[in-house]
């Protein structure tokens, strides 16, 4: 997933009890309830659970007719807040700021149980650990969280964060910038960009996975699935039915990555099958600590990330992190 598309979606988006599948199934004579799920970018392997639930009839069994759409310029959160969609993919670095601005949306499930972001650099830049970024150039996509995260990583690893130069990646593919030596490192996602660069394009790269440095920076959930406070209040059974079916889709993605790849290719046939299959295999163990715990959000993860954003002056005000997410609508978690 290209980081620029996610950052743009963040900025534009800010302008704005437990049951199983059998319990939420409708009778065959009942019409399916139409709902819309807005993605956070173009279809990719983070979304395979919803594609599986649709392709395998799990949503239909739950009485749901699910339309999966790509985001417009306003972004998924804006569509949910406006009542044009019931659910959307987002990320914690978007959810907390928009809630601080008064947008009443709530994260109802974590798609991945840990952050899969990494810094990537061509091997000739000799960047193998955070301190190596000192006196190097970082290509930024314009996100407010980038500089605080990069500087925290460098400082924690013993480097001087003030010597890191931040330059705009621009509109070109960041690979072009690498070749022109416009910058030395950028922020990408292991499950997509790293596989595409290292395993498919065979470009010699080094990576610094964020999840290997959680003593220096907080973990956070990206992506998450969100809905509005109004839907949680007025249609709780819809939320439970949707999450029960979606959790079943992600359980299949965890246990059978090939089925996940096939479902995504059926829904988005323009995708690169080689990349999709490799990515589905990579993400399978990262969707949840165990298949039955898909979607769970650790309160401590949200609290630590909220503290980091406040210390970095990215959010202000008294909107509590505890109100930004809920596990109450997920299927029973052991």
HUSUL-V359074 format. One record per pair of residues at least 24 apart in sequence whose ideal C-beta (glycine too) atoms are under 10 Angstrom apart, sorted by the first residue. I is the first residue (numbers start at 1). GAP is how many residues later the second one is. D is the distance in whole Angstrom. If there is no record, write none. Layout:
# HUSUL-V359074
i->{I I}
gap->{GAP GAP}
d->{D D}
This chain:
# HUSUL-V359074
i->{1 1 1 1 1 1 1 1 1 1 1 1 1 1 1 1 2 2 2 2 2 2 2 2 2 2 3 3 3 3 3 3 3 3 3 3 3 3 3 3 4 4 4 4 4 4 4 4 4 4 4 5 5 5 5 5 6 6 6 6 6 6 6 6 6 6 6 6 7 7 7 7 7 7 7 7 7 7 7 8 8 8 8 8 8 8 9 9 9 9 9 9 9 9 9 9 9 9 9 9 9 9 10 10 10 10 10 10 10 10 10 10 10 10 10 10 10 11 11 11 11 11 11 12 12 12 12 12 12 12 12 12 13 13 13 13 13 13 13 13 13 13 13 13 13 13 13 13 13 13 13 13 13 13 14 14 14 14 14 14 14 14 14 14 15 15 15 15 15 15 15 15 15 16 16 16 16 16 16 16 16 16 16 16 16 16 17 17 17 17 17 18 18 18 18 18 18 18 18 18 18 19 19 19 19 19 19 19 19 19 20 20 20 20 20 20 21 21 21 21 21 21 21 21 21 21 21 22 22 22 23 23 23 23 23 23 24 24 24 24 24 24 24 24 24 24 24 24 24 25 25 25 25 25 25 25 25 26 26 26 26 26 26 27 28 30 31 31 32 32 32 32 32 32 32 33 33 33 33 33 33 33 33 33 33 33 34 34 34 34 34 35 35 35 35 35 35 35 35 35 35 35 35 35 35 36 36 36 36 36 36 36 36 36 36 36 36 36 37 37 37 37 37 37 37 37 37 37 37 37 37 37 37 38 38 38 38 38 38 38 38 38 38 38 38 38 38 38 38 38 38 38 38 38 39 39 39 39 39 39 39 39 39 40 40 40 40 40 40 40 40 40 40 40 40 40 40 40 40 41 41 41 41 41 41 42 42 42 42 42 43 43 43 43 43 43 43 43 43 43 43 44 44 44 44 44 44 44 44 44 44 44 44 45 45 45 45 45 45 45 45 45 45 45 45 45 45 45 45 45 45 45 45 45 46 46 46 46 46 46 46 46 46 46 46 46 46 46 46 47 47 47 47 47 47 47 47 47 47 47 48 48 48 48 48 48 48 48 48 48 48 48 48 48 48 48 48 48 48 48 49 49 49 49 49 49 49 49 49 49 49 49 49 49 49 49 49 49 50 50 50 50 50 50 50 50 50 50 50 50 50 51 51 51 51 51 51 51 51 51 51 51 52 52 52 52 52 52 52 52 52 52 52 52 52 52 52 52 53 53 53 53 53 53 53 53 53 53 53 53 54 54 54 54 54 54 55 55 55 55 55 55 55 55 55 55 56 56 56 56 56 56 57 58 58 58 58 58 58 58 59 59 59 59 59 59 59 60 61 61 61 61 62 62 62 62 62 62 62 62 62 63 63 63 64 64 64 64 64 66 66 66 68 68 70 76 76 76 76 77 77 77 77 78 78 80 80 80 80 80 80 80 80 81 81 81 81 81 82 83 83 83 85 85 85 86 86 86 86 86 86 86 87 87 87 87 87 87 87 87 87 87 88 88 88 88 88 88 89 89 89 89 89 90 90 90 90 90 90 91 91 91 91 91 91 91 91 92 92 92 92 92 92 92 92 92 92 92 92 92 92 92 92 92 93 93 93 93 93 93 93 93 93 93 93 93 93 94 94 94 94 94 94 95 95 95 95 95 95 95 95 95 95 96 96 96 96 96 96 96 96 96 96 96 96 96 97 97 97 97 97 97 97 97 98 98 98 98 99 99 99 99 99 99 99 99 99 99 100 100 100 100 100 100 100 100 100 100 101 101 101 101 102 102 103 103 103 103 104 104 104 104 104 104 105 105 105 105 105 105 105 105 106 106 106 106 106 106 106 106 106 106 106 106 106 106 107 107 107 107 107 107 107 107 107 107 107 107 107 108 108 108 108 108 108 108 108 108 108 108 108 108 108 108 108 108 108 108 109 109 109 109 109 109 109 109 109 109 109 109 109 109 109 109 109 109 109 109 109 110 110 110 110 110 110 110 110 110 110 110 110 110 110 110 110 110 110 110 111 111 111 111 111 111 111 111 111 111 111 111 111 112 112 112 112 112 112 112 112 112 112 112 112 112 113 113 113 113 113 113 113 113 113 113 113 113 113 113 113 113 114 114 114 114 114 114 114 114 114 114 114 114 115 115 115 115 115 115 115 115 115 115 115 115 115 115 115 116 116 116 116 116 116 116 116 116 116 116 116 116 116 117 117 117 117 117 117 117 117 117 117 117 117 117 117 118 118 118 118 118 118 118 118 118 118 118 118 118 118 118 118 118 119 119 119 119 119 119 119 119 119 119 119 119 119 119 120 120 120 120 120 120 120 120 120 120 120 120 120 120 120 120 120 120 121 121 121 121 121 121 121 121 121 122 122 122 122 122 122 122 122 122 122 122 123 123 123 123 124 124 124 124 124 125 125 125 125 125 125 125 126 126 127 127 127 127 127 127 128 128 128 129 129 129 129 129 129 129 129 129 130 130 130 130 130 130 130 130 130 130 130 130 130 130 131 131 131 131 131 131 131 132 132 132 132 132 132 133 133 133 133 133 133 133 133 133 133 134 134 134 134 134 134 134 135 135 135 135 135 135 136 136 136 136 136 136 137 137 137 137 137 137 137 137 137 137 138 138 138 138 138 138 138 138 138 138 139 139 139 139 139 139 139 139 139 139 139 139 139 139 139 140 140 140 140 140 140 140 141 141 141 141 141 141 141 142 142 143 143 144 144 144 144 144 145 145 145 145 145 145 145 146 146 147 148 148 148 148 148 148 148 149 149 149 149 149 149 149 149 149 150 150 150 151 151 152 152 152 152 152 152 152 153 153 153 153 153 154 155 156 156 156 156 157 157 157 157 175 175 178 178 189 189 189 190 190 190 190 191 191 191 191 191 191 191 191 192 192 192 192 192 192 193 193 194 194 195 195 195 195 195 195 195 195 195 196 196 196 196 196 199 199 199 199 199 200 200 200 200 201 211 214 214 217 217 217 218 218 218 218 218 218 218 218 218 218 219 219 219 219 219 219 220 220 220 220 220 220 220 221 221 221 221 221 221 222 224 224 224 224 225 226 226 227 227 229 232 232 232 236 236 237 238 239 239 239 239 240 240 240 240 241 242 243 243 243 243 243 243 244 244 244 244 245 246 246 246 246 247 247 247 247 247 247 247 247 247 247 248 248 248 249 250 250 250 250 250 250 250 251 251 251 251 251 251 251 251 252 253 253 253 253 253 253 253 254 254 254 254 254 254 254 254 254 254 255 255 256 256 257 257 257 257 257 258 260 260 288 290 290 292 292 292 292 293 293 293 293 294 294 294 295 295 295 295 295 296 296 296 296 297 297 297 297 297 298 298 299 299 301}
gap->{39 40 41 43 44 45 115 187 188 190 191 192 195 221 222 278 39 40 139 167 171 172 186 187 190 191 114 136 137 138 139 140 143 166 171 183 184 185 186 190 136 137 138 139 164 165 166 167 169 170 182 35 36 37 66 136 34 35 84 85 87 88 135 137 181 183 216 217 86 87 133 134 135 136 137 138 139 162 180 33 63 65 67 133 134 135 30 31 32 62 63 64 65 66 67 68 69 79 80 81 82 85 30 65 67 80 81 83 84 85 87 88 131 132 133 134 135 64 83 86 131 132 133 59 60 61 62 63 64 65 66 82 25 27 58 60 61 62 63 64 65 66 67 68 75 77 78 81 82 84 85 90 92 213 61 63 64 80 83 84 85 86 87 89 58 59 60 62 63 66 83 86 88 58 59 61 62 63 64 65 66 82 85 86 87 89 219 223 311 312 315 222 225 226 309 310 311 312 313 314 315 43 218 221 222 224 225 310 312 313 220 224 227 228 311 312 32 37 38 40 41 220 223 224 226 227 310 39 40 222 39 214 217 218 221 308 37 38 39 40 213 214 216 217 218 219 220 221 307 35 36 37 38 39 216 219 220 34 35 36 37 38 215 36 35 33 32 34 27 28 30 31 32 33 34 26 29 30 31 32 33 53 202 205 208 209 30 31 32 33 52 24 29 30 31 32 33 50 51 52 196 200 203 206 207 29 30 31 32 33 40 43 44 48 49 50 51 52 29 30 31 32 39 43 48 49 50 51 52 188 190 205 209 29 30 31 32 33 34 36 37 38 39 40 41 42 46 47 48 49 50 51 52 188 29 30 31 32 37 49 50 184 229 30 31 35 36 37 48 49 50 51 54 71 182 183 184 185 186 29 30 35 48 151 182 28 29 226 228 229 25 26 27 221 222 224 225 226 227 228 233 145 147 148 179 220 224 227 231 232 235 236 239 144 146 147 150 208 212 215 216 219 226 230 231 232 233 234 235 236 237 238 239 242 43 65 66 70 143 145 146 176 177 207 218 233 237 240 241 42 64 176 178 202 206 213 216 217 220 221 63 201 202 204 205 206 209 211 212 213 214 215 216 219 228 231 232 235 236 239 60 62 176 196 197 198 199 200 201 202 203 204 205 211 214 238 245 246 37 39 61 175 192 195 196 199 200 203 213 214 217 198 202 209 210 211 212 213 214 215 216 217 193 194 196 197 198 199 200 201 204 207 208 210 211 212 214 215 189 191 192 193 194 195 196 197 198 199 200 210 191 192 195 209 212 213 194 197 204 205 207 208 209 210 211 212 189 192 193 196 203 207 188 186 187 188 189 190 191 194 182 183 185 186 187 189 190 185 180 183 184 187 176 178 179 180 181 182 183 184 186 175 178 182 174 177 178 181 182 176 179 180 199 200 198 29 147 149 150 26 28 149 151 25 27 24 25 26 146 147 148 150 151 24 145 147 148 149 146 145 147 148 142 143 146 141 142 145 149 152 153 156 138 139 140 141 144 151 152 155 156 159 135 136 137 138 139 140 133 134 135 136 137 131 132 133 134 135 136 24 54 129 130 131 132 133 135 53 126 127 128 129 130 131 132 205 209 210 213 214 217 229 232 233 50 51 52 53 56 127 128 129 212 215 216 221 222 49 51 128 129 130 132 125 126 127 129 131 207 210 226 229 230 124 206 209 210 212 213 214 218 219 223 225 228 229 47 48 212 217 218 219 220 222 128 217 221 226 130 207 216 218 220 221 222 224 225 226 206 209 210 214 215 216 217 218 219 224 214 215 216 218 215 217 123 125 126 216 124 125 126 128 129 219 121 122 123 124 125 126 127 219 118 120 121 122 123 125 126 133 217 218 219 220 222 223 114 116 117 118 119 120 188 190 195 217 218 219 220 116 117 118 119 123 124 131 132 134 135 138 187 189 217 218 219 220 221 222 112 114 115 116 117 118 130 133 134 137 138 141 185 186 187 188 216 217 218 220 221 110 111 112 113 114 115 177 178 183 184 185 186 187 188 191 192 215 217 220 110 111 112 113 114 135 139 172 175 176 177 183 184 77 79 99 109 110 111 112 138 171 174 175 176 182 98 106 108 172 173 174 175 176 177 180 181 182 183 184 185 188 95 96 97 100 105 106 107 108 172 175 184 187 74 75 94 95 96 99 102 103 104 105 106 107 171 186 190 72 73 74 75 76 78 93 94 95 106 107 166 167 170 32 70 71 72 73 74 76 91 92 93 94 100 103 105 67 68 69 70 71 72 73 75 76 87 88 89 90 91 92 93 94 30 31 34 65 66 67 68 69 87 88 89 90 91 94 54 58 65 66 67 68 69 70 73 74 77 78 83 85 86 87 88 89 57 62 63 64 65 84 85 86 87 53 56 57 59 62 63 75 81 82 83 84 80 81 82 83 54 57 60 80 82 53 56 58 59 60 80 81 58 80 57 58 78 79 80 81 78 79 80 24 25 28 29 30 77 79 83 84 24 25 26 27 28 29 31 34 78 80 82 83 86 87 24 25 26 27 28 29 30 25 27 52 53 74 76 24 26 27 28 30 31 32 51 52 75 24 25 26 27 28 29 30 24 25 28 29 30 49 27 28 29 47 48 49 27 28 29 30 40 44 45 46 47 48 26 27 28 29 31 45 46 47 48 49 26 27 28 29 30 31 35 38 39 43 44 45 46 47 48 26 27 28 29 43 46 47 27 28 29 33 45 46 47 26 27 44 171 165 168 169 170 171 42 75 160 163 164 167 169 40 41 165 69 160 161 163 164 165 166 38 61 64 67 68 69 71 159 163 35 37 67 66 161 61 64 65 66 156 159 160 55 57 60 63 64 62 61 57 59 60 61 51 56 58 59 26 28 25 27 33 90 94 89 92 93 96 84 87 88 89 90 91 92 95 83 84 86 87 90 91 82 86 85 88 79 80 81 82 83 84 86 87 88 76 78 79 82 83 75 76 79 80 83 72 74 75 78 74 75 87 90 87 88 91 82 83 84 85 86 87 88 89 90 91 79 81 82 83 85 86 81 82 84 85 86 88 89 76 77 80 81 84 104 83 71 73 100 101 70 98 99 99 102 94 94 96 97 92 93 92 91 87 89 90 91 88 89 90 91 88 87 51 52 84 86 87 88 85 86 87 88 86 48 49 84 85 41 44 45 46 47 48 83 84 85 86 43 46 83 45 33 34 37 38 41 44 45 36 37 39 40 41 42 43 80 39 27 30 31 34 35 38 41 29 30 31 32 33 34 36 37 38 40 29 36 24 28 24 25 26 27 28 26 24 27 45 43 44 39 40 41 42 37 38 40 41 36 37 39 32 34 35 36 38 31 34 37 38 27 28 29 30 33 27 29 26 28 24}
d->{8 6 8 6 9 7 10 8 5 8 5 7 10 10 9 10 7 9 8 10 8 8 8 9 8 8 9 9 9 4 9 7 9 8 8 7 5 6 8 8 10 4 7 9 10 7 9 8 10 8 10 8 5 8 9 9 7 6 10 7 9 9 8 8 10 9 8 9 9 10 9 5 5 4 9 9 8 10 9 10 10 8 8 8 8 9 10 6 7 6 10 9 9 5 7 9 10 10 10 8 9 7 9 8 9 9 7 7 5 10 8 9 10 9 7 8 9 8 9 10 8 8 9 9 9 6 6 5 10 9 7 10 10 9 8 10 7 3 7 4 5 9 9 9 9 7 10 6 9 9 6 8 9 10 8 8 9 7 6 5 10 9 6 8 10 7 8 9 6 10 9 9 9 7 8 6 4 9 9 5 7 7 8 9 5 9 9 8 7 8 9 8 10 9 10 8 8 7 6 5 8 10 8 5 8 9 6 9 7 9 10 6 10 9 6 8 10 7 10 6 6 8 5 6 9 6 8 9 9 9 9 9 8 9 8 10 9 5 7 9 7 9 6 4 9 9 6 8 10 9 5 6 6 10 8 10 10 10 9 8 3 9 9 9 10 6 8 9 8 7 9 6 6 4 9 10 9 6 6 7 9 9 9 7 8 9 8 5 8 7 9 9 6 7 6 7 10 8 4 7 10 10 7 10 7 10 8 5 8 6 10 8 9 7 4 6 7 9 6 7 5 7 9 10 7 7 5 7 8 8 10 8 9 9 8 6 8 5 8 10 8 4 8 9 5 7 8 5 9 7 4 7 9 9 7 7 5 6 7 8 5 9 10 9 6 8 6 9 7 4 6 7 9 10 9 6 9 10 10 7 7 10 8 10 9 6 9 7 9 8 8 10 7 6 9 6 4 10 9 7 9 9 8 6 10 7 8 8 9 8 7 10 10 10 6 7 9 8 9 7 8 6 9 9 6 9 9 4 5 9 8 5 9 10 7 6 7 9 9 7 8 9 6 10 10 9 7 10 9 7 8 8 10 10 10 10 10 7 8 9 10 7 8 9 5 10 8 9 4 7 9 6 5 9 9 9 6 8 9 9 9 7 9 9 5 8 8 4 3 8 8 5 9 8 9 7 8 9 9 9 10 9 9 9 6 6 9 10 9 10 9 7 9 8 10 9 4 5 9 7 5 8 10 9 8 4 8 9 5 6 9 7 6 9 4 8 10 9 9 9 5 5 9 6 3 8 10 8 10 9 9 10 8 8 9 7 9 10 9 10 8 4 9 10 6 7 10 8 7 7 8 7 10 9 4 8 9 5 6 9 9 8 10 5 8 9 8 9 10 10 7 9 10 9 5 7 10 7 4 9 9 9 7 9 8 6 6 7 10 8 8 9 7 9 9 9 10 10 7 7 6 6 9 8 10 10 6 10 6 6 5 9 8 6 9 6 10 9 9 8 8 9 9 9 10 6 8 6 8 7 8 7 6 7 5 9 8 10 8 6 9 9 10 9 7 5 8 10 10 5 7 6 8 10 9 6 6 8 5 9 10 8 7 4 5 6 9 10 9 9 4 5 6 9 6 9 8 7 6 9 9 9 8 8 7 8 5 10 9 7 9 7 8 10 7 8 10 10 10 9 9 9 9 10 9 10 7 6 9 10 10 5 8 9 8 7 6 10 6 9 8 6 8 7 6 10 8 9 7 6 5 10 10 9 9 9 10 9 10 10 8 9 5 9 9 7 5 10 9 9 9 9 4 7 5 9 5 9 9 10 8 9 9 8 10 9 10 10 6 4 7 9 10 10 5 7 6 7 10 10 10 8 10 6 6 7 6 9 6 10 7 7 6 6 10 10 7 9 4 7 5 9 10 7 8 6 4 8 10 8 6 7 6 9 8 6 10 9 6 10 8 9 7 6 8 8 6 8 9 10 7 5 9 10 10 10 6 7 8 9 8 4 8 7 9 9 8 8 6 9 4 9 8 5 8 9 8 10 8 6 7 5 8 8 10 8 9 10 8 8 5 6 7 9 8 9 9 7 9 8 8 10 8 10 7 7 7 9 10 7 5 6 8 10 10 9 8 9 6 7 5 5 9 8 8 9 7 9 9 9 10 9 5 8 6 9 8 10 6 9 10 9 9 9 9 5 6 9 9 9 5 6 8 6 10 9 10 10 5 5 5 9 9 8 8 7 8 10 9 8 6 9 6 7 6 8 10 10 10 8 5 8 10 9 7 10 10 8 6 7 5 10 8 6 10 10 4 6 5 6 9 9 9 8 8 10 5 7 6 8 9 7 4 8 8 10 9 9 7 6 8 5 10 9 7 6 7 9 9 5 7 5 8 10 8 9 5 4 8 7 6 8 8 9 5 9 9 8 9 9 7 7 6 8 9 4 6 5 10 9 9 8 10 9 9 9 4 7 9 8 9 8 6 6 10 6 9 7 5 9 7 9 10 6 9 9 9 7 10 9 5 8 7 4 9 6 9 10 6 10 10 7 7 9 9 9 4 5 3 9 10 8 7 9 9 9 8 9 6 10 8 9 5 10 8 6 8 9 4 5 8 9 5 7 9 8 5 8 8 10 8 7 7 8 4 7 8 5 8 6 10 9 8 4 5 8 6 7 5 7 10 6 7 5 7 8 10 8 6 7 4 9 6 6 8 7 3 8 7 4 8 5 7 6 7 8 8 8 8 6 10 8 8 7 10 7 8 8 10 9 8 9 5 9 9 9 10 9 7 7 6 10 6 8 9 7 8 8 4 9 7 8 8 10 9 6 9 10 8 9 9 8 9 10 9 9 6 5 9 8 9 9 7 8 6 6 6 9 8 7 7 3 8 9 8 10 7 8 8 8 9 9 9 10 9 7 9 9 10 9 5 9 10 5 5 7 7 10 10 6 9 9 10 10 10 9 9 6 10 10 5 6 9 6 10 8 9 6 9 9 9 9 6 10 9 8 6 6 7 10 9 10 9 9 9 7 10 7 9 9 4 5 9 8 5 9 9 9 5 10 7 7 6 8 8 4 9 8 9 6 9 7 8 8 8 10 9 7 10 7 8 9 9 10 9 9 7 9 7 9 7 9 10 9 9 5 10 9 5 8 8 10 9 9 7 10 5 6 7 9 8 5 10 9 8 8 9 9 9 9 8 9 5 6 7 5 10 9 10 9 8 9 10 10 5 7 8 4 7 9 8 10 5 7 10 6 10 9 7 7 6 6 10 9 9 9 5 7 9 5 6 9 5 10 7 8 6 9 8 4 8 8 5 10 10 7 9 9 9 8 8 8 7 5 9 10 5 7 8 9 9 7 9 5 8 8 6 7 5 10 9 5 8 6 9 10 9 8 9 9}
